[in-house]
Amino acid sequence: MTNPTSTTTTAPPAGPPAGPRAGRREWTALGVLMLPLLLVSMDVSVLYFAIPAISADLEPSAAQQLWIFDIYAFVLAGLLMTMGSLGDRIGRRRLLLLGATAFGGASLLAAYADSAETLIAARAVLGIGGATLMPATMALIRTMFTDPGQRAKAIGLWSGVMTAGVALGSVMSGVLVEYFWWGSVFLVNLPAMVLLLILGPFLLPESKNPEPGRFDLLSVPLSMAAVLPVIYGLKEIPAEGWHVQYVLAVTVGLLFAALFVHRQRTAASPMISPALFRGRGFAPAVVLNLISSFGMMGSAFFTTQYLQSVLGKSAMEAALWALLPSVPIGMAAPIATRLVQKGVNRAYVVTTGFTIAAAGYGMLVLAGTDSLWLVLAACGVLASGIVIAISQMTDLAMSAAPVERAGSASSLLETGAEFGGALGMAVLGSIGTAVYRHEIPASAPSPARETLGGALAVAHGMPGRAGAELLAAAREAFTSGMHGAAIAGAVVLAGAAALATTSLRRIHVRDTGE
């Protein structure tokens, strides 16, 4: 049903009619799927507090330490499209169970790694496993929940778990490292993977594309060559600046992206079928989902530093405080889903989500150097708005995509989210850094003029009042940088709100139940 106040026309129906309602078996299966999904998202941040202990034990070089931390996300992002397409061909349940086996085995190897090289290899295999688990879980949800209302609720849960997992990962790593050894942050993966391997074959249906065509092997290296350099360059720019090698990495990645797109448009059996983008609402959903991740990760770049370096919280204290904004997230997606099911046009719900998120950025502009509760409230408002948008965009994209291409559709959404997150950190991080360097006194030592971390290190080595004055100036400058980035983030999200209204208002996919 459509909003009775809307004057828009309904587009021709797309997709199959709604199927039978899911029962206890499917909801139980969803609960089983949420466990590995939570762990995959947690593994993005689970090393935040474990790195010091790992460094003391394994003594990695500076380059090895970076690879220990980053290799998981790089491999995950690079293989998402490949694994989504592979699941459509060999079966999503089969790929999920293979990925769970790899994830569990790699977790065991990482927990007892006796060298930096072994840990890097284990983290890479964890990334491979994660790349199979993420699109497979969403594709299976698309298969199990054919009723549009139930599917929307399931996708809302999926979105909430993904968002909460990143925040929970850092806290869990802090607790485990505090009471056990660093390898325990990997061992927590094993019970969930074992449970999935035991219950998955009985609870999860097998599904795949009945006519997938030949697997396009050339698209695999092309997709990785497109994704990895861009993610790498965007990840390094906010920390290191716009150096030639990072700009070149992004440029090379974009060139390979153009080759990848050309390959998909000309190959007989492409990895990612261009037909996906002909589904009503799929392309806007991918773009708006990317912008959502831009807003989410762009804010995280500043707020985590604010809690630790401006407010002076320890890493563990900052992680615990950062859990508070997660509380309203659990309510955001169900409320949005309920509104759409009540007949509110999805475009207006998504627009409202982006508007709320933009307001969260607006609240950050009001923060001073001692505004703990204001910043936490801003993070909660921003995250709630983003989750509203993400849950609806995911539901729209998966409803518009044919069931036989559910894995590819999910992997495109998640790859776009990886790009959006890296882009948010690069763009907003660069704006904040530029403002910081403009605001910091010219008389400050060179390291202090570069970053707040550099200022903290220098200030602690300076005598009395001089160190305190430098510290105060650096914190003021960083807060001003956060204000500049927040203004830019608010503008981007306000633009996304306008884009959602114009691009989604006339889109009504039949099997979404609208």
C-alpha positions as CSV (number, residue, x, y, z in Angstrom):
1,M,0.0,0.0,0.0
2,T,1.2,3.5,-0.7
3,N,1.0,6.7,1.3
4,P,-2.5,8.0,0.8
5,T,-1.3,11.6,0.7
6,S,1.2,10.9,-2.1
7,T,0.4,12.0,-5.6
8,T,3.0,9.9,-7.2
9,T,2.2,7.1,-9.6
10,T,3.2,3.6,-9.0
11,A,5.9,2.1,-11.2
12,P,5.3,-1.2,-12.9
13,P,5.7,-4.0,-10.5
14,A,9.0,-5.8,-10.4
15,G,10.1,-9.0,-8.9
16,P,8.1,-12.0,-7.9
17,P,5.0,-11.8,-5.6
18,A,5.4,-12.2,-1.9
19,G,5.9,-15.7,-0.8
20,P,4.8,-17.7,2.3
21,R,5.5,-16.3,5.7
22,A,8.6,-17.6,7.6
23,G,8.1,-19.7,10.7
24,R,10.0,-20.7,13.8
25,R,12.6,-22.6,11.7
26,E,13.6,-19.5,9.6
27,W,13.7,-17.2,12.6
28,T,15.9,-19.7,14.5
29,A,18.1,-19.9,11.4
30,L,18.4,-16.1,11.4
31,G,19.6,-16.2,15.0
32,V,22.3,-18.7,14.0
33,L,23.3,-16.4,11.0
34,M,23.6,-13.4,13.3
35,L,26.4,-14.9,15.3
36,P,29.0,-15.2,12.6
37,L,27.9,-11.9,11.2
38,L,28.5,-10.2,14.5
39,L,32.0,-11.8,14.7
40,V,32.9,-10.8,11.2
41,S,32.0,-7.2,11.9
42,M,33.8,-7.3,15.3
43,D,37.0,-8.5,13.7
44,V,37.3,-5.1,12.0
45,S,38.0,-3.5,15.4
46,V,38.9,-6.4,17.7
47,L,42.7,-5.7,17.6
48,Y,42.3,-2.1,18.9
49,F,43.5,-3.1,22.4
50,A,45.3,-6.2,21.5
51,I,48.0,-4.6,19.3
52,P,50.2,-3.5,22.2
53,A,50.3,-7.0,23.7
54,I,50.9,-8.6,20.3
55,S,53.8,-6.1,19.7
56,A,55.4,-7.1,23.0
57,D,55.0,-10.8,22.3
58,L,55.8,-11.1,18.6
59,E,57.9,-8.0,18.2
60,P,56.7,-7.2,14.7
61,S,58.3,-4.4,12.6
62,A,56.4,-1.2,12.0
63,A,55.3,-2.5,8.6
64,Q,54.3,-5.9,9.9
65,Q,52.2,-4.2,12.7
66,L,50.3,-2.2,10.1
67,W,49.7,-5.4,8.0
68,I,48.5,-7.3,11.1
69,F,45.9,-4.6,11.7
70,D,44.9,-3.8,8.1
71,I,45.2,-7.0,6.1
72,Y,41.8,-8.3,7.3
73,A,39.8,-5.3,6.0
74,F,41.8,-5.2,2.7
75,V,41.2,-8.9,1.9
76,L,37.6,-8.6,3.0
77,A,36.9,-5.6,0.7
78,G,38.8,-7.1,-2.2
79,L,36.9,-10.4,-2.3
80,L,33.4,-9.4,-1.5
81,M,32.2,-9.3,-5.1
82,T,34.0,-12.5,-6.0
83,M,32.5,-14.4,-3.1
84,G,29.0,-13.0,-3.7
85,S,29.1,-14.1,-7.3
86,L,30.6,-17.5,-6.3
87,G,27.8,-18.1,-3.8
88,D,25.2,-17.5,-6.5
89,R,26.9,-20.2,-8.5
90,I,27.8,-23.0,-6.0
91,G,25.2,-22.3,-3.4
92,R,25.0,-19.7,-0.6
93,R,24.8,-22.3,2.2
94,R,27.7,-24.2,0.9
95,L,29.8,-21.1,0.6
96,L,28.7,-20.0,4.1
97,L,29.8,-23.3,5.6
98,L,33.1,-23.3,3.8
99,G,33.7,-19.7,4.9
100,A,32.8,-20.6,8.5
101,T,35.3,-23.5,8.4
102,A,38.0,-21.1,7.1
103,F,37.1,-18.4,9.6
104,G,37.2,-20.9,12.5
105,G,40.5,-22.5,11.4
106,A,42.1,-19.1,10.8
107,S,40.9,-17.9,14.2
108,L,42.6,-20.9,15.9
109,L,45.8,-20.2,13.9
110,A,45.8,-16.5,14.8
111,A,45.2,-17.2,18.5
112,Y,48.4,-19.3,18.8
113,A,50.5,-17.6,16.2
114,D,54.2,-17.5,17.2
115,S,55.4,-15.0,14.7
116,A,54.2,-11.8,13.0
117,E,54.2,-13.6,9.6
118,T,51.9,-16.3,10.8
119,L,49.5,-13.8,12.3
120,I,49.4,-11.8,9.1
121,A,48.6,-14.9,7.1
122,A,45.9,-15.9,9.6
123,R,44.3,-12.5,9.4
124,A,44.4,-12.7,5.6
125,V,42.5,-16.0,5.8
126,L,40.1,-14.5,8.2
127,G,39.4,-11.8,5.6
128,I,38.7,-14.5,3.0
129,G,36.3,-16.2,5.4
130,G,34.6,-12.9,6.2
131,A,34.2,-12.1,2.5
132,T,32.2,-15.4,2.2
133,L,30.1,-14.9,5.3
134,M,28.8,-11.4,4.8
135,P,27.1,-11.7,1.3
136,A,26.1,-15.2,2.0
137,T,24.1,-14.3,5.2
138,M,22.2,-11.5,3.3
139,A,21.5,-13.7,0.3
140,L,20.1,-16.4,2.6
141,I,17.9,-13.9,4.3
142,R,16.6,-13.0,0.9
143,T,15.9,-16.6,0.3
144,M,14.3,-17.5,3.6
145,F,12.1,-14.5,4.1
146,T,9.9,-14.2,1.0
147,D,7.3,-12.2,2.9
148,P,8.2,-8.5,2.4
149,G,7.3,-7.5,6.0
150,Q,9.3,-10.3,7.6
151,R,12.2,-9.7,5.3
152,A,12.3,-6.0,6.2
153,K,12.4,-6.9,9.9
154,A,15.2,-9.5,9.3
155,I,17.2,-7.0,7.3
156,G,16.8,-4.4,10.0
157,L,18.2,-6.9,12.5
158,W,21.1,-7.6,10.1
159,S,21.9,-3.9,9.8
160,G,21.8,-3.4,13.6
161,V,24.1,-6.4,14.2
162,M,26.6,-5.2,11.6
163,T,26.7,-1.7,13.1
164,A,26.9,-2.9,16.7
165,G,29.6,-5.4,16.0
166,V,32.2,-2.8,15.1
167,A,31.7,-1.0,18.4
168,L,31.5,-4.2,20.5
169,G,34.7,-5.6,19.0
170,S,36.9,-3.0,20.5
171,V,35.3,-3.3,24.0
172,M,35.5,-7.1,23.9
173,S,39.2,-7.0,22.9
174,G,39.9,-4.7,25.8
175,V,38.2,-6.9,28.3
176,L,39.8,-10.1,27.0
177,V,43.3,-8.7,26.8
178,E,42.8,-7.3,30.4
179,Y,42.1,-10.8,31.9
180,F,43.5,-13.2,29.3
181,W,46.2,-13.2,26.6
182,W,45.9,-11.5,23.3
183,G,45.1,-14.7,21.4
184,S,41.7,-14.9,23.3
185,V,40.3,-12.2,21.0
186,F,40.4,-14.8,18.2
187,L,39.2,-17.8,20.2
188,V,35.8,-16.2,20.9
189,N,35.1,-16.9,17.2
190,L,35.2,-20.6,17.5
191,P,32.0,-21.4,19.4
192,A,29.8,-19.4,17.0
193,M,31.5,-21.0,13.9
194,V,31.1,-24.5,15.4
195,L,27.4,-23.8,16.1
196,L,26.9,-22.6,12.6
197,L,28.6,-25.7,11.1
198,I,26.4,-28.0,13.3
199,L,23.0,-26.3,12.8
200,G,23.5,-24.7,9.4
201,P,23.0,-27.9,7.3
202,F,19.7,-28.5,9.1
203,L,18.3,-25.0,9.4
204,L,19.5,-23.1,6.3
205,P,18.1,-23.8,2.8
206,E,20.4,-24.2,-0.1
207,S,19.9,-21.7,-2.9
208,K,21.8,-20.7,-6.0
209,N,21.3,-19.4,-9.5
210,P,19.9,-22.3,-11.6
211,E,21.6,-20.9,-14.7
212,P,24.7,-19.0,-13.6
213,G,26.8,-19.4,-16.7
214,R,30.6,-19.8,-16.6
215,F,32.5,-18.2,-13.8
216,D,34.5,-15.3,-15.2
217,L,38.0,-15.8,-13.8
218,L,39.4,-12.6,-15.3
219,S,36.9,-10.5,-13.3
220,V,38.5,-11.8,-10.0
221,P,41.9,-10.0,-10.4
222,L,40.2,-7.1,-12.0
223,S,37.8,-6.6,-9.1
224,M,40.6,-6.9,-6.6
225,A,42.8,-4.5,-8.6
226,A,39.9,-2.0,-8.6
227,V,39.0,-2.2,-4.9
228,L,42.3,-2.7,-3.0
229,P,44.3,0.3,-4.3
230,V,41.4,2.7,-3.8
231,I,40.8,1.4,-0.2
232,Y,44.5,1.6,0.6
233,G,44.9,5.1,-0.7
234,L,41.8,6.5,0.9
235,K,42.7,4.8,4.2
236,E,46.2,6.4,4.3
237,I,45.3,9.9,3.1
238,P,43.7,11.1,6.3
239,A,46.7,9.9,8.4
240,E,49.6,10.6,6.1
241,G,48.2,13.4,3.8
242,W,47.8,13.7,0.0
243,H,51.1,12.2,-0.9
244,V,51.8,11.1,-4.5
245,Q,51.8,7.4,-3.8
246,Y,48.3,7.4,-2.2
247,V,46.8,9.6,-4.9
248,L,48.4,7.3,-7.5
249,A,47.0,4.2,-5.7
250,V,43.5,5.7,-5.9
251,T,44.0,6.6,-9.6
252,V,45.2,3.1,-10.5
253,G,42.3,1.6,-8.7
254,L,39.8,3.8,-10.5
255,L,41.4,2.8,-13.9
256,F,41.0,-0.9,-13.0
257,A,37.5,-0.1,-11.9
258,A,36.7,1.2,-15.4
259,L,38.2,-2.0,-16.9
260,F,36.1,-4.1,-14.5
261,V,32.9,-2.3,-15.5
262,H,33.8,-2.7,-19.2
263,R,34.4,-6.4,-18.6
264,Q,31.0,-6.8,-16.9
265,R,29.2,-5.1,-19.8
266,T,30.9,-7.2,-22.5
267,A,31.5,-10.6,-21.0
268,A,29.1,-13.4,-21.8
269,S,28.8,-14.5,-18.2
270,P,29.9,-11.5,-16.1
271,M,30.7,-11.8,-12.4
272,I,28.3,-8.9,-11.7
273,S,25.4,-8.8,-14.1
274,P,24.6,-5.3,-15.4
275,A,21.0,-6.4,-15.3
276,L,21.1,-5.8,-11.5
277,F,21.1,-2.1,-12.1
278,R,18.0,-2.2,-14.2
279,G,16.0,-3.2,-11.2
280,R,13.9,-0.3,-10.0
281,G,15.6,1.2,-7.0
282,F,18.8,-0.9,-7.0
283,A,21.2,1.7,-8.3
284,P,19.9,4.5,-5.9
285,A,20.1,2.1,-3.0
286,V,23.8,1.2,-3.7
287,V,24.7,4.9,-4.0
288,L,22.8,6.0,-0.9
289,N,24.2,3.1,1.1
290,L,27.7,4.2,0.1
291,I,26.9,7.8,1.3
292,S,25.6,6.3,4.6
293,S,28.9,4.6,5.2
294,F,30.7,7.8,4.3
295,G,28.8,9.6,7.1
296,M,29.3,6.9,9.6
297,M,33.0,6.2,9.2
298,G,33.8,9.9,8.6
299,S,32.4,10.8,12.1
300,A,34.2,7.8,13.8
301,F,37.5,9.2,12.6
302,F,37.1,12.2,14.9
303,T,34.9,11.1,17.7
304,T,37.2,8.2,18.7
305,Q,40.2,10.6,18.8
306,Y,38.1,13.2,20.6
307,L,37.3,10.8,23.5
308,Q,40.9,9.7,23.9
309,S,43.1,12.7,23.0
310,V,40.8,15.7,23.8
311,L,39.0,14.4,26.8
312,G,41.9,12.3,28.0
313,K,40.1,9.0,28.3
314,S,42.0,5.8,28.3
315,A,41.5,3.5,25.3
316,M,39.3,1.2,27.4
317,E,37.3,4.1,28.9
318,A,36.8,5.6,25.4
319,A,35.5,2.2,24.1
320,L,33.1,1.8,26.9
321,W,31.7,5.3,26.5
322,A,31.4,4.7,22.8
323,L,28.9,1.9,23.5
324,L,26.3,4.4,24.7
325,P,25.4,5.7,21.3
326,S,24.7,2.1,20.2
327,V,21.7,2.0,22.5
328,P,19.3,4.0,20.2
329,I,20.5,2.1,17.1
330,G,18.6,-1.0,18.1
331,M,15.3,0.9,17.9
332,A,16.0,2.9,14.7
333,A,15.7,0.1,12.1
334,P,12.5,-1.5,13.5
335,I,10.8,1.9,13.7
336,A,11.7,2.7,10.1
337,T,10.5,-0.7,9.0
338,R,7.2,-0.2,10.8
339,L,6.7,3.2,9.2
340,V,7.2,1.8,5.7
341,Q,4.8,-1.1,6.5
342,K,2.2,1.3,7.7
343,G,2.2,3.0,4.3
344,V,4.7,5.8,4.7
345,N,6.6,6.3,1.4
346,R,10.1,4.7,1.8
347,A,11.6,7.8,0.2
348,Y,10.4,10.0,3.1
349,V,11.6,7.5,5.7
350,V,15.1,7.4,4.1
351,T,15.1,11.2,3.8
352,T,14.2,11.5,7.4
353,G,17.1,9.2,8.3
354,F,19.6,11.3,6.4
355,T,18.2,14.4,8.0
356,I,18.5,13.0,11.5
357,A,22.1,12.0,10.7
358,A,22.9,15.5,9.4
359,A,21.5,16.9,12.6
360,G,23.9,14.6,14.5
361,Y,26.8,16.3,12.6
362,G,25.2,19.6,13.4
363,M,25.4,18.8,17.1
364,L,29.1,18.0,16.8
365,V,29.6,21.6,15.5
366,L,28.5,22.8,19.0
367,A,31.0,20.6,20.9
368,G,33.8,22.2,22.9
369,T,36.9,20.6,24.4
370,D,34.9,19.3,27.3
371,S,31.6,18.1,25.8
372,L,31.5,14.4,26.5
373,W,27.7,14.1,26.7
374,L,27.0,16.3,23.7
375,V,29.4,14.3,21.6
376,L,27.9,11.0,22.7
377,A,24.4,12.3,22.0
378,A,25.5,13.5,18.6
379,C,27.0,10.1,17.8
380,G,23.7,8.4,18.9
381,V,21.6,10.7,16.7
382,L,23.9,10.4,13.7
383,A,24.2,6.6,14.0
384,S,20.4,6.2,14.4
385,G,19.8,8.2,11.3
386,I,22.4,6.3,9.3
387,V,20.9,2.9,10.4
388,I,17.5,4.0,9.3
389,A,18.8,4.8,5.9
390,I,21.0,1.7,5.6
391,S,18.3,-0.7,6.7
392,Q,15.8,0.7,4.1
393,M,18.4,0.8,1.3
394,T,19.4,-2.8,2.0
395,D,15.8,-3.9,2.0
396,L,15.1,-2.0,-1.2
397,A,18.2,-3.3,-3.0
398,M,17.6,-6.9,-2.0
399,S,13.9,-6.7,-3.0
400,A,14.7,-5.2,-6.4
401,A,17.4,-7.9,-7.1
402,P,16.3,-11.3,-8.5
403,V,16.7,-14.1,-6.0
404,E,19.1,-15.9,-8.2
405,R,21.5,-12.9,-8.0
406,A,21.0,-12.2,-4.3
407,G,24.7,-12.9,-3.4
408,S,26.0,-10.5,-6.1
409,A,23.5,-7.8,-5.0
410,S,24.6,-8.2,-1.4
411,S,28.3,-8.1,-2.3
412,L,27.8,-4.9,-4.3
413,L,26.1,-3.2,-1.4
414,E,28.9,-4.2,1.0
415,T,31.7,-3.3,-1.4
416,G,30.0,0.1,-1.8
417,A,29.9,0.5,2.0
418,E,33.6,-0.3,2.2
419,F,34.3,2.4,-0.4
420,G,32.0,4.9,1.3
421,G,33.7,4.3,4.7
422,A,37.2,4.8,3.3
423,L,36.1,7.9,1.4
424,G,34.4,9.4,4.4
425,M,37.6,9.0,6.5
426,A,39.7,10.4,3.6
427,V,37.6,13.4,2.8
428,L,36.4,14.4,6.3
429,G,39.7,13.5,7.8
430,S,41.6,15.7,5.4
431,I,39.2,18.6,6.0
432,G,39.7,18.2,9.8
433,T,43.5,17.9,9.4
434,A,43.6,21.0,7.2
435,V,41.6,23.0,9.8
436,Y,43.8,21.7,12.6
437,R,47.0,22.8,10.9
438,H,45.5,26.2,10.2
439,E,44.4,26.7,13.8
440,I,47.5,25.4,15.7
441,P,49.9,28.2,16.5
442,A,52.7,28.6,14.0
443,S,55.2,28.6,16.9
444,A,54.3,25.1,17.9
445,P,57.0,22.4,17.3
446,S,56.8,20.7,13.9
447,P,55.2,17.4,15.1
448,A,52.5,19.3,17.0
449,R,51.6,21.2,13.8
450,E,51.0,17.9,12.0
451,T,48.6,16.0,14.2
452,L,47.0,16.0,17.7
453,G,48.9,12.8,18.5
454,G,52.1,14.6,17.7
455,A,51.1,17.5,19.9
456,L,50.4,15.2,22.8
457,A,53.8,13.5,22.5
458,V,55.6,16.8,22.4
459,A,53.6,18.4,25.2
460,H,54.3,15.6,27.6
461,G,58.0,16.2,27.1
462,M,57.8,20.0,27.7
463,P,58.1,21.6,31.2
464,G,55.0,22.7,33.1
465,R,53.1,25.6,31.7
466,A,54.5,25.4,28.2
467,G,53.3,21.8,27.8
468,A,49.9,22.7,29.2
469,E,49.5,25.6,26.8
470,L,50.5,23.5,23.8
471,L,48.1,20.8,24.9
472,A,45.2,23.3,25.2
473,A,46.0,24.8,21.9
474,A,46.2,21.5,20.1
475,R,42.9,20.3,21.6
476,E,41.2,23.5,20.6
477,A,42.6,23.2,17.1
478,F,41.5,19.5,16.8
479,T,38.0,20.5,18.0
480,S,37.9,23.2,15.4
481,G,38.9,20.6,12.8
482,M,36.1,18.4,14.0
483,H,33.7,21.3,13.5
484,G,34.9,21.8,9.9
485,A,34.5,18.1,9.1
486,A,31.1,18.0,10.8
487,I,29.9,20.9,8.6
488,A,31.0,19.1,5.5
489,G,29.4,15.8,6.7
490,A,26.2,17.6,7.4
491,V,26.2,19.1,3.9
492,V,26.8,15.7,2.3
493,L,24.0,14.0,4.3
494,A,21.6,16.9,3.6
495,G,22.4,16.3,-0.1
496,A,21.7,12.6,0.3
497,A,18.4,13.5,1.9
498,A,17.4,15.5,-1.2
499,L,18.7,12.7,-3.5
500,A,16.6,10.1,-1.6
501,T,13.5,12.2,-2.0
502,T,14.0,12.7,-5.7
503,S,15.3,9.2,-6.6
504,L,13.1,7.0,-4.5
505,R,9.7,8.8,-4.4
506,R,8.3,7.0,-7.4
507,I,9.9,3.6,-6.7
508,H,7.5,1.0,-5.5
509,V,8.8,-2.6,-5.8
510,R,5.9,-5.1,-5.6
511,D,7.5,-7.6,-3.3
512,T,8.4,-5.0,-0.7
513,G,4.8,-4.9,0.3
514,E,4.4,-1.2,-0.4
